[in-house]
Amino acid sequence: MYNGPGGGLYNGPGGGLYNGPGGGLYNGPGGGLYNGPGGGLYNGPGGGLYNGPCNNPYHSNWPPPHMLLKYLEDTNMTSIVRLLKSVGYFN
């Protein structure tokens, strides 16, 4: 697991554990937890959950679910854990 810039375990800008704009834990436009167009939880074209054809496919920089869950619990990010569990991410 890479924890340097851009890595799934990186908590700085662009990282999988970053909760600011563009990060894996960001719930605003373009973020990993955003369910609108272009977000990681969006199931339409350009979204992370889209399963149709795409010229520019989404590439996840999230760590494996069990590692993400441990990190979120260790850092007391309970609201994010609840959100991810509510959409079945850890199932």
BELNOR-V541201 format. One record per backbone hydrogen bond with DSSP energy under -1.0 kcal/mol. CO is the residue of the C=O (numbers start at 1). NH is the residue of the N-H. If there is no record, write none. Layout:
# BELNOR-V541201
co: {CO | CO}
nh: {NH | NH}
This chain:
# BELNOR-V541201
co: {2 | 4 | 7 | 7 | 10 | 12 | 15 | 15 | 18 | 20 | 23 | 23 | 26 | 28 | 31 | 31 | 34 | 36 | 39 | 39 | 42 | 44 | 47 | 64 | 65 | 66 | 67 | 68 | 69 | 70 | 71 | 72 | 73 | 76 | 77 | 78 | 79 | 80 | 81 | 82 | 83 | 84 | 85 | 88}
nh: {9 | 7 | 10 | 16 | 17 | 15 | 18 | 24 | 25 | 23 | 26 | 32 | 33 | 31 | 34 | 40 | 41 | 39 | 42 | 48 | 49 | 47 | 50 | 68 | 69 | 70 | 71 | 72 | 73 | 74 | 75 | 77 | 76 | 78 | 81 | 82 | 83 | 84 | 85 | 86 | 87 | 89 | 88 | 91}
